[in-house]
Structures are given as C-alpha cells and as structure tokens.
C-alpha cells in the first residue's frame, strides 16, 4: 500500500466514523449535546483547539 492509499483509507474511515458519531450526537437531548460540547472543549483546549456547539449542531460531515 502506498502512502497515498494509506492516507485515503484513513480519511474514508474517519469520515464514516464522524458521520456515524454525528447521527448519535443528534439523538442526544439539547442539554446533553451542550454538556458534551463543554466537556470536549476542555479536552480540546488542552491541545490548543476548541469547537463551537453551534458548529456541532449544524456541521454536515458528508460534505
């Protein structure tokens, strides 16, 4: 497997996983969606990142 093939395979798996997680996230109550976003931001901030709750609600991972 070439480096490019390895990369493409990973991106395909990641996209599927992200899409599946998005579907599960949408099943949560608004309260638990916000709770998840807040807790995830604490973790992400330790790596220098953050995510907006509004983005989680509106993002379409299939694009």
PyMOL CGO cylinders between C-alpha atoms (Angstrom):
from pymol import cmd
from pymol.cgo import CYLINDER

trace = [
    CYLINDER, 0.00, 0.00, 0.00, 1.37, 3.40, -0.94, 0.3, 1, 1, 1, 1, 1, 1,
    CYLINDER, 1.37, 3.40, -0.94, 1.44, 6.34, 1.44, 0.3, 1, 1, 1, 1, 1, 1,
    CYLINDER, 1.44, 6.34, 1.44, -1.36, 7.99, -0.55, 0.3, 1, 1, 1, 1, 1, 1,
    CYLINDER, -1.36, 7.99, -0.55, -3.53, 4.87, -0.39, 0.3, 1, 1, 1, 1, 1, 1,
    CYLINDER, -3.53, 4.87, -0.39, -2.92, 4.60, 3.34, 0.3, 1, 1, 1, 1, 1, 1,
    CYLINDER, -2.92, 4.60, 3.34, -3.94, 8.24, 3.77, 0.3, 1, 1, 1, 1, 1, 1,
    CYLINDER, -3.94, 8.24, 3.77, -7.08, 7.87, 1.63, 0.3, 1, 1, 1, 1, 1, 1,
    CYLINDER, -7.08, 7.87, 1.63, -8.12, 4.77, 3.54, 0.3, 1, 1, 1, 1, 1, 1,
    CYLINDER, -8.12, 4.77, 3.54, -7.73, 6.57, 6.87, 0.3, 1, 1, 1, 1, 1, 1,
    CYLINDER, -7.73, 6.57, 6.87, -9.70, 9.61, 5.65, 0.3, 1, 1, 1, 1, 1, 1,
    CYLINDER, -9.70, 9.61, 5.65, -12.51, 7.33, 4.43, 0.3, 1, 1, 1, 1, 1, 1,
    CYLINDER, -12.51, 7.33, 4.43, -12.68, 5.57, 7.81, 0.3, 1, 1, 1, 1, 1, 1,
    CYLINDER, -12.68, 5.57, 7.81, -12.53, 8.86, 9.68, 0.3, 1, 1, 1, 1, 1, 1,
    CYLINDER, -12.53, 8.86, 9.68, -15.33, 10.35, 7.57, 0.3, 1, 1, 1, 1, 1, 1,
    CYLINDER, -15.33, 10.35, 7.57, -17.58, 7.33, 8.16, 0.3, 1, 1, 1, 1, 1, 1,
    CYLINDER, -17.58, 7.33, 8.16, -16.88, 7.40, 11.88, 0.3, 1, 1, 1, 1, 1, 1,
    CYLINDER, -16.88, 7.40, 11.88, -17.53, 11.15, 12.05, 0.3, 1, 1, 1, 1, 1, 1,
    CYLINDER, -17.53, 11.15, 12.05, -20.81, 10.73, 10.15, 0.3, 1, 1, 1, 1, 1, 1,
    CYLINDER, -20.81, 10.73, 10.15, -21.91, 7.91, 12.48, 0.3, 1, 1, 1, 1, 1, 1,
    CYLINDER, -21.91, 7.91, 12.48, -20.98, 9.96, 15.55, 0.3, 1, 1, 1, 1, 1, 1,
    CYLINDER, -20.98, 9.96, 15.55, -22.87, 12.95, 14.20, 0.3, 1, 1, 1, 1, 1, 1,
    CYLINDER, -22.87, 12.95, 14.20, -26.01, 10.81, 13.91, 0.3, 1, 1, 1, 1, 1, 1,
    CYLINDER, -26.01, 10.81, 13.91, -25.60, 9.61, 17.50, 0.3, 1, 1, 1, 1, 1, 1,
    CYLINDER, -25.60, 9.61, 17.50, -24.89, 13.16, 18.71, 0.3, 1, 1, 1, 1, 1, 1,
    CYLINDER, -24.89, 13.16, 18.71, -28.14, 14.38, 17.15, 0.3, 1, 1, 1, 1, 1, 1,
    CYLINDER, -28.14, 14.38, 17.15, -30.07, 11.77, 19.18, 0.3, 1, 1, 1, 1, 1, 1,
    CYLINDER, -30.07, 11.77, 19.18, -28.91, 13.36, 22.44, 0.3, 1, 1, 1, 1, 1, 1,
    CYLINDER, -28.91, 13.36, 22.44, -31.07, 15.89, 24.22, 0.3, 1, 1, 1, 1, 1, 1,
    CYLINDER, -31.07, 15.89, 24.22, -30.05, 19.52, 23.74, 0.3, 1, 1, 1, 1, 1, 1,
    CYLINDER, -30.05, 19.52, 23.74, -28.87, 19.51, 27.36, 0.3, 1, 1, 1, 1, 1, 1,
    CYLINDER, -28.87, 19.51, 27.36, -26.55, 16.55, 26.74, 0.3, 1, 1, 1, 1, 1, 1,
    CYLINDER, -26.55, 16.55, 26.74, -25.35, 17.98, 23.42, 0.3, 1, 1, 1, 1, 1, 1,
    CYLINDER, -25.35, 17.98, 23.42, -24.28, 21.13, 25.25, 0.3, 1, 1, 1, 1, 1, 1,
    CYLINDER, -24.28, 21.13, 25.25, -22.75, 19.06, 28.05, 0.3, 1, 1, 1, 1, 1, 1,
    CYLINDER, -22.75, 19.06, 28.05, -20.73, 17.06, 25.53, 0.3, 1, 1, 1, 1, 1, 1,
    CYLINDER, -20.73, 17.06, 25.53, -19.58, 20.22, 23.74, 0.3, 1, 1, 1, 1, 1, 1,
    CYLINDER, -19.58, 20.22, 23.74, -18.47, 21.82, 27.01, 0.3, 1, 1, 1, 1, 1, 1,
    CYLINDER, -18.47, 21.82, 27.01, -16.59, 18.73, 28.18, 0.3, 1, 1, 1, 1, 1, 1,
    CYLINDER, -16.59, 18.73, 28.18, -14.99, 18.24, 24.77, 0.3, 1, 1, 1, 1, 1, 1,
    CYLINDER, -14.99, 18.24, 24.77, -13.85, 21.86, 24.72, 0.3, 1, 1, 1, 1, 1, 1,
    CYLINDER, -13.85, 21.86, 24.72, -11.97, 21.32, 27.97, 0.3, 1, 1, 1, 1, 1, 1,
    CYLINDER, -11.97, 21.32, 27.97, -10.10, 18.43, 26.38, 0.3, 1, 1, 1, 1, 1, 1,
    CYLINDER, -10.10, 18.43, 26.38, -9.55, 20.22, 23.06, 0.3, 1, 1, 1, 1, 1, 1,
    CYLINDER, -9.55, 20.22, 23.06, -8.31, 23.39, 24.75, 0.3, 1, 1, 1, 1, 1, 1,
    CYLINDER, -8.31, 23.39, 24.75, -5.53, 21.36, 26.34, 0.3, 1, 1, 1, 1, 1, 1,
    CYLINDER, -5.53, 21.36, 26.34, -4.38, 20.71, 22.75, 0.3, 1, 1, 1, 1, 1, 1,
    CYLINDER, -4.38, 20.71, 22.75, -4.96, 24.32, 21.67, 0.3, 1, 1, 1, 1, 1, 1,
    CYLINDER, -4.96, 24.32, 21.67, -8.31, 23.72, 19.93, 0.3, 1, 1, 1, 1, 1, 1,
    CYLINDER, -8.31, 23.72, 19.93, -11.98, 24.38, 20.61, 0.3, 1, 1, 1, 1, 1, 1,
    CYLINDER, -11.98, 24.38, 20.61, -15.31, 23.64, 18.94, 0.3, 1, 1, 1, 1, 1, 1,
    CYLINDER, -15.31, 23.64, 18.94, -18.49, 25.69, 18.96, 0.3, 1, 1, 1, 1, 1, 1,
    CYLINDER, -18.49, 25.69, 18.96, -21.72, 23.99, 20.00, 0.3, 1, 1, 1, 1, 1, 1,
    CYLINDER, -21.72, 23.99, 20.00, -23.44, 25.71, 17.08, 0.3, 1, 1, 1, 1, 1, 1,
    CYLINDER, -23.44, 25.71, 17.08, -20.93, 24.08, 14.73, 0.3, 1, 1, 1, 1, 1, 1,
    CYLINDER, -20.93, 24.08, 14.73, -21.66, 20.62, 16.13, 0.3, 1, 1, 1, 1, 1, 1,
    CYLINDER, -21.66, 20.62, 16.13, -25.37, 21.16, 15.57, 0.3, 1, 1, 1, 1, 1, 1,
    CYLINDER, -25.37, 21.16, 15.57, -25.04, 22.43, 12.01, 0.3, 1, 1, 1, 1, 1, 1,
    CYLINDER, -25.04, 22.43, 12.01, -21.99, 20.68, 10.56, 0.3, 1, 1, 1, 1, 1, 1,
    CYLINDER, -21.99, 20.68, 10.56, -22.66, 18.14, 7.84, 0.3, 1, 1, 1, 1, 1, 1,
    CYLINDER, -22.66, 18.14, 7.84, -19.77, 15.66, 7.79, 0.3, 1, 1, 1, 1, 1, 1,
    CYLINDER, -19.77, 15.66, 7.79, -20.86, 14.27, 4.43, 0.3, 1, 1, 1, 1, 1, 1,
    CYLINDER, -20.86, 14.27, 4.43, -19.60, 17.33, 2.55, 0.3, 1, 1, 1, 1, 1, 1,
]
cmd.load_cgo(trace, "trace")
